[in-house]
Amino acid sequence: MTVRARASDMARADLTALVVSGTANSGRAVVETVAEAGGTAGFTYNESGEAADELLADLPGEGHEAWQCDVTDADRTRDVVDAAFDHLGEIDAVVYTVGVIAPSAVDETDPEDWAWHIDANVTGAFNVVNAAGPHLADQGGGAVVALSAAQGVLDNAELAAYDASKRGLEAFIQETARDLGDHGVRANVVAPGYIRDPDALSEEDRRDLVDQQTIDRITSPQDVADACLSLCSDDAAAITGAVVPVDGGLSL
């Protein structure tokens, strides 16, 4: 059974998902997996309208849609989320894959760099959940999944702003799980390690990465998508507030 086939088993054929930042990497893998399983995918993009159009054209099935959205703009984010629920109907899963990263030691981080990380990695997630939460509650529930980073990544030096933003994201998603649980909303975090396309790595580069892990396997965008969709499925009906590492043992 292939990786994509396993993901298809986890993603119900009728799954409707809104993927925030869905044109590349793990977000794109979520969009493609939902569509290939027979579900309906809505997704956002920030600047690359051409990439969004190309992805829409390649997706099997009907009903998929894309919206331009700067998640740091609360009003625009609310308008897009409202439009997504209007277009897609009930949305089973909201998957937040936005993330920015730049090396920044504490004594070298300027306020602009700090704000950039916090705005994209935390405030953007708040804007999305703040807009989507009432819709999910009104329809009787749903799943929220956000991408953070594995402990083995966050423990690296010179990632002060990134580390703080991702830990803040995890705390916010856990608060979402507490606050919206009574409405049938589950909220979880997927924490990837070093994500790479295995086919794009030299053997030396591959070995440098897997030597830091307990499993001799590169984590791919599809691995992350599989974890996200598993948490969105009925199989995870009792899982909420979790931070799930998808890192090949990097954090052990």
C-alpha positions in Angstrom: 0.0 0.0 0.0 1.5 3.4 -1.0 1.8 6.4 1.3 -0.8 8.2 -0.7 -3.2 5.2 -0.5 -2.8 5.2 3.3 -3.6 8.9 3.4 -6.6 8.3 1.2 -7.9 5.7 3.7 -7.6 8.2 6.5 -9.3 11.1 4.6 -13.0 10.4 4.3 -14.2 10.6 0.7 -16.6 13.4 1.9 -14.0 15.4 3.8 -14.1 19.1 3.2 -11.0 21.0 4.3 -9.8 24.6 4.4 -6.0 24.6 4.2 -4.4 28.0 5.1 -1.3 28.3 2.9 -2.0 25.4 0.5 0.1 26.0 -2.6 3.5 24.5 -1.4 5.1 21.9 0.8 3.0 20.3 3.5 0.0 22.5 2.8 -0.1 21.5 -0.8 0.2 17.8 0.2 -2.9 18.2 2.4 -4.8 19.8 -0.4 -3.8 17.2 -3.0 -4.5 14.3 -0.6 -8.0 15.5 0.2 -8.8 16.0 -3.4 -7.4 12.7 -4.5 -9.4 10.9 -1.8 -12.6 12.4 -3.3 -13.0 15.2 -0.8 -13.3 19.0 -1.4 -10.4 21.3 -0.7 -10.4 25.0 -0.2 -7.0 26.7 0.3 -5.4 30.1 0.6 -2.3 31.7 -0.8 -0.5 34.9 0.0 1.1 36.1 -3.2 1.4 33.3 -5.7 -1.9 33.5 -7.6 -0.4 31.7 -10.5 0.6 28.7 -8.3 -2.9 28.6 -6.9 -4.5 28.6 -10.3 -2.1 25.8 -11.5 -2.9 23.7 -8.4 -6.7 24.2 -8.8 -6.4 23.1 -12.5 -4.5 19.9 -11.4 -6.9 18.8 -8.6 -9.3 16.0 -9.4 -13.0 16.5 -8.7 -15.1 19.6 -8.4 -15.9 22.3 -5.9 -12.3 23.2 -4.9 -11.5 26.9 -4.5 -8.6 29.2 -3.6 -8.6 32.6 -2.0 -5.8 35.2 -1.6 -5.2 35.9 2.1 -2.7 37.7 4.2 -3.3 36.0 7.6 -1.8 38.9 9.4 -4.7 41.1 8.2 -7.6 40.2 10.6 -10.3 41.8 8.5 -9.2 40.1 5.3 -8.8 36.8 7.0 -12.3 36.9 8.4 -13.7 37.8 4.9 -11.8 34.8 3.4 -12.9 32.4 6.1 -16.5 33.5 5.7 -16.3 33.1 1.9 -14.8 29.7 2.3 -17.7 28.5 4.5 -20.2 30.1 2.1 -18.6 28.3 -0.9 -17.7 25.0 0.7 -20.6 24.6 3.1 -19.8 22.7 6.3 -16.0 22.5 6.7 -14.7 19.4 8.5 -11.1 20.5 9.0 -9.2 23.8 9.1 -5.5 23.2 8.7 -3.0 26.0 9.3 0.3 25.5 7.6 1.6 29.1 7.5 5.1 29.4 8.9 8.1 31.7 8.6 11.6 31.1 9.9 14.9 33.0 10.0 17.9 32.5 12.3 17.8 35.0 15.1 19.7 34.8 18.4 18.2 36.7 21.3 20.9 39.4 21.2 20.7 39.8 17.4 16.9 39.8 16.9 15.5 43.2 16.0 11.9 44.2 16.7 10.8 43.8 13.1 12.1 40.3 12.8 10.4 39.4 16.1 7.1 40.8 14.9 7.4 39.0 11.6 7.6 35.7 13.3 4.9 36.4 15.8 2.5 37.9 13.2 2.7 34.9 10.8 3.2 32.0 13.2 0.9 33.0 16.0 -1.3 36.0 15.2 -2.2 34.6 11.8 -3.4 31.4 13.5 -5.5 33.4 15.9 -7.1 35.3 13.1 -8.0 32.1 11.3 -9.4 30.3 14.4 -11.1 33.5 15.6 -13.0 33.7 12.3 -13.6 29.9 11.8 -14.5 29.1 15.4 -18.1 30.4 15.3 -18.7 28.6 12.0 -17.4 25.3 13.4 -19.4 25.7 16.6 -22.6 26.5 14.6 -22.3 23.4 12.5 -21.7 21.2 15.5 -18.0 20.8 15.5 -14.9 20.1 13.3 -11.1 19.8 13.6 -8.4 22.4 13.7 -4.8 21.4 13.0 -1.8 23.7 13.0 1.8 23.0 12.1 4.5 23.8 14.7 7.9 22.3 14.8 9.5 19.3 16.6 11.2 19.8 19.9 14.5 18.8 18.2 14.1 21.8 15.9 13.0 24.3 18.5 16.0 23.3 20.8 18.4 24.7 18.2 20.3 27.8 19.2 19.7 31.1 17.3 16.0 30.5 16.6 14.8 32.9 19.3 11.9 34.4 17.5 10.9 31.2 15.7 11.1 29.2 18.9 8.9 31.7 20.8 6.4 31.9 18.0 5.9 28.2 17.6 5.6 27.6 21.4 3.1 30.4 21.4 1.2 28.7 18.6 1.1 25.4 20.5 -0.3 27.1 23.6 -2.9 28.9 21.5 -4.1 25.7 19.9 -4.3 24.0 23.2 -6.4 26.9 24.5 -8.6 26.5 21.4 -9.1 22.9 22.4 -10.2 23.9 25.8 -12.4 26.8 24.8 -14.2 25.2 21.8 -14.4 21.6 23.0 -17.9 22.1 24.3 -18.9 22.9 20.7 -17.5 19.7 19.3 -14.3 21.3 18.0 -11.0 19.4 18.4 -7.7 21.3 18.0 -4.3 19.7 17.7 -0.7 20.4 16.6 1.5 18.5 14.2 5.2 19.1 15.0 7.4 18.2 12.0 11.1 17.7 12.1 13.3 18.4 9.1 11.0 18.2 6.1 12.6 17.4 2.8 11.8 15.8 -0.6 13.8 12.6 -0.3 14.3 12.5 -4.0 16.0 15.9 -4.0 18.7 15.0 -1.5 22.2 13.6 -2.1 23.1 10.6 -0.1 25.4 12.7 2.0 22.7 15.3 2.8 20.3 12.5 3.6 22.7 10.9 6.0 23.4 14.2 7.8 19.7 14.4 8.5 18.9 10.9 9.5 21.9 10.6 11.7 20.1 13.1 14.1 17.0 10.8 14.2 16.2 7.4 15.6 14.6 6.3 12.3 16.5 6.1 9.0 13.9 7.9 7.0 13.5 11.4 5.8 10.2 13.2 6.8 8.4 14.3 3.7 5.5 16.8 3.1 3.3 13.7 2.6 4.2 12.4 6.0 3.0 15.7 7.5 -0.1 15.7 5.5 -0.9 12.1 6.6 -0.6 13.1 10.2 -2.8 16.2 9.7 -5.5 14.2 8.1 -5.3 11.4 10.7 -6.0 14.0 13.3 -8.9 15.4 11.3 -10.5 11.9 10.9 -13.0 10.1 13.1 -10.2 7.8 14.2 -8.9 10.8 16.2 -12.3 11.6 17.8 -10.9 11.4 21.3 -7.7 13.4 20.5 -7.6 17.1 21.3 -5.0 19.5 22.6 -2.1 17.1 21.5 1.2 18.1 20.0 2.1 15.2 17.7 5.8 14.9 16.6 6.4 13.8 13.0 10.1 13.9 13.1 11.6 10.4 12.8 12.7 10.5 16.4 14.6 13.8 16.1 13.3 15.0 19.4 14.1 11.8 21.4 
